[in-house]
Structures are given as C-alpha cells and as structure tokens.
Amino acid sequence: MKINPRLDIYLDKIKKNSENIKNLCLQHEIEVVGVTKGCCAIPEVAQAMIEGGIKILGDSRIENIKKLKGFKIKADMMLIRIPMLSEVDKVIRWADISLNSEISVIKSLSQTALKNDLIHKIILMIDLGDLREGIMPGETLRMVEEIRELSGVKLIGLGANFCCISGAMPSQKNLTKLVKLAEEIENNFGIALEVISGGNTSVLKLVEDNIIPERINQLRIGVGILLGQDDARSRNLIGTYQDTFILTGEIIELKEKHSLPQGEIGRDAFGEMPVFQDLGIRKRAILAIGKQDIRLNSLIPLKEGIKIIGASSDHLIIDVTDFKEDVRVGDGIKFRLNYPALLSATTSNYINKYFL
Ligand SMILES: *Cc1c(COP(=O)(O)O)cnc(C)c1O
C-alpha cells in the first residue's frame, strides 16, 4: 500500500513535455536547458528530461547539481542562481556553467578554476527590466573587458531573465536588445559568443509566435516542462501535460460541522484573520498534510465538489458536502499542483514520492 501523504510523479508525461518543448525550440535552433529547481532536482525527473532529449540541466542550488552528478545523470550542469562567494569551490567542482553578474564572484571563480586546472564557463546576466539578477546594459562592455583578463573563466555568452520578481515580460524588443549587446561585444573584442540565453518559460510564447530574435539560441525551461504551464500568461502550453505531479492527502477526520466558528475570532496560527461565510452545517474532512508541506492557493482538487477551506501546519481542511462520491476516513484526496505547491511538496520530507 502506498503511504500518504504522497506525490505520484508521472515520468512519461514529463518526458513528453520535455520532448515537445525541445522540438518546438529546435525549429528555431534554440537549445533547451531543463530547469529542475521546481521539483528539488528529483533525479528520476531529471532523467525523464534527458530521455525527452534535453542535454543541459539547470538548477539554482549547487546541492541539487551535486546530487544529480552523484546519480550519474548524463548532462552538462548549469548553476542558474548567481553563485555565493562562499560556494565558489563547489561551483567549480560540480557545475559546468554558471550565470553571473558580480565581478568579485567571477574573479573568485577564475582563481579557483585555475587552481583546479580547468576553465569554468560563464554566462553574463543582463537586467532587461525584471530587476532581479543582471548588470545594467550600459555596463556590459566594461564588465566584459574585466572578465577577459581572467584566464580561469570563459565568457560563453549573455543571458536574461523575465517574469521572476517584477513580472516584467519578455518581448521581441528587449530580446533584440540582448542580441545587439552580444553583437557589440563581438565587434568590440573580436570574439564570438556561442550562447544567448533568452530567459525562462515565459519566452516560449515568442517562439510559438515566431517573433523570437534569430540569435537567441538557448532558453532555460522549468515550469513549462514540469507542469506544462506558462504562468506569466496563465495558460497551458500546447502539447503538454499538466497532471504530471499528483498529491494525495489522507482523511483523518470526517464530520459534519457548522461553517461558522464558535466564540470570539482571533488570529490564526499564521497571523491571519480568517473570514467565514455562514453556509449552515457542512461535511468537512481533515487531511493529514499542512502548510509545512504545501501552499494552499496553488493546490487544485482533481475532482469536482471538493473545496479547500484552510490549513494549519499539519492539517488541511476541505469541504466535501458537494462531492458526489462516498468518502471515509482513510481515503485519499487528490490534488494537482501549481508551481508554489510543487516546490513546497517536493521540498517536504514528509511527502512520499512514487514514480509512474
Ligand atoms: C527559475 C529560473 C528559470 C526557469 O524558470 P521557469 O519559469 O520555471 O521556466 C530560468 N532561469 C533562471 C535564472 C531561473 O532562476
């Protein structure tokens, strides 16, 4: 018997998602980096990406990259979060490529690489408006000049990111700016940049619409592969599956209770003031899973008639009054996950993972 709470992971669907996104990008000579951070780099999921034709994997945590290398996953590994100075040794040891924006870090990477007799590949991140990582476009040439003096690192290209912090969307215009910057570097220094890494899942729309600038030749895709979703546009990607990860919570209590709490109402365990509607007596179930494991607002019941009421650390309350099926204590209730819930469910040590 499978032990709850559990996450059923449909590897064949993740493989299919990888394949379809890879094929879409291939038509535009764009390489897909499969980003594993959304599922804590579960090795079986990374392997499904590889089987779907992905050749480079990216993750924001060096621990995840080290784990994948330990599982002998055959792929180049890209660290997609700007490295911490304190982890430079590990970055050189485990990552083949890293995204960078700080010269002190790049200098340290270079020194460490030289000590280890190797050359570390870097992609310089440019901030095109999302205001997360990246140097301002006007600083590019000066930065490249400094990087070129460091013999332990090789600048293989430029990169940008969108829709992560400020929700700034990618466009033909700002990606053309990235290409222009790359060409400026090439002309100024007489070098060729092999990679222009145009961003994440949110850029796929430009590929579909055939308006992606020609020289963009790499995208780093996480959610698009893992969940078949383009969250920036609240849409599903064509030809992908969304039911790739299914979470099951088990009913530990099932009772008819009043929908309004009794007595004076104070703040809940998470500092919020809950508001309830009077719906009379309702059939409520408690599932043995909670805020320690999941994000409530990105959990979607698979079946109709089930409504999420709330959760504390270890209890998730659902209303099953309108649910047509017969439910009992011990039954499992299934949910599909959006990105935040996927991230927390795969991070939780309490959720058992099963592969299908
Ligand atoms: C998370 C991340 C990605 C992948 O983003 P998705 O929206 O999951 O495709 C790509 N690049 C960087 C730098 C990231 O941090």
The ligand as a Tripos MOL2 file, in Angstrom:
@<TRIPOS>MOLECULE
LIG
   15    15     1     0     0
SMALL
NO_CHARGES

@<TRIPOS>ATOM
      1 C1         13.8640   29.5310  -12.3030 C.3       1 LIG1
      2 C2         14.6800   30.0310  -13.3940 C.ar      1 LIG1
      3 C3         14.4410   29.6170  -14.7090 C.ar      1 LIG1
      4 C4         13.2880   28.7180  -15.0790 C.3       1 LIG1
      5 O1         12.0730   29.4120  -14.9540 O.3       1 LIG1
      6 P1         10.6930   28.7540  -15.3620 P.3       1 LIG1
      7 O2          9.7110   29.8480  -15.2790 O.co2     1 LIG1
      8 O3         10.4540   27.6660  -14.3730 O.co2     1 LIG1
      9 O4         10.8520   28.2210  -16.7330 O.co2     1 LIG1
     10 C5         15.2830   30.0790  -15.7010 C.ar      1 LIG1
     11 N1         16.3130   30.9020  -15.4100 N.ar      1 LIG1
     12 C6         16.5680   31.3200  -14.1590 C.ar      1 LIG1
     13 C7         17.7220   32.2290  -13.9280 C.3       1 LIG1
     14 C8         15.7610   30.9130  -13.1110 C.ar      1 LIG1
     15 O5         16.0180   31.3300  -11.8760 O.3       1 LIG1
@<TRIPOS>BOND
     1     1     2 1
     2     2     3 ar
     3     2    14 ar
     4     3     4 1
     5     3    10 ar
     6     4     5 1
     7     5     6 1
     8     6     7 2
     9     6     8 1
    10     6     9 1
    11    10    11 ar
    12    11    12 ar
    13    12    13 1
    14    12    14 ar
    15    14    15 1
@<TRIPOS>SUBSTRUCTURE
     1 LIG1         1 GROUP 0 **** ****
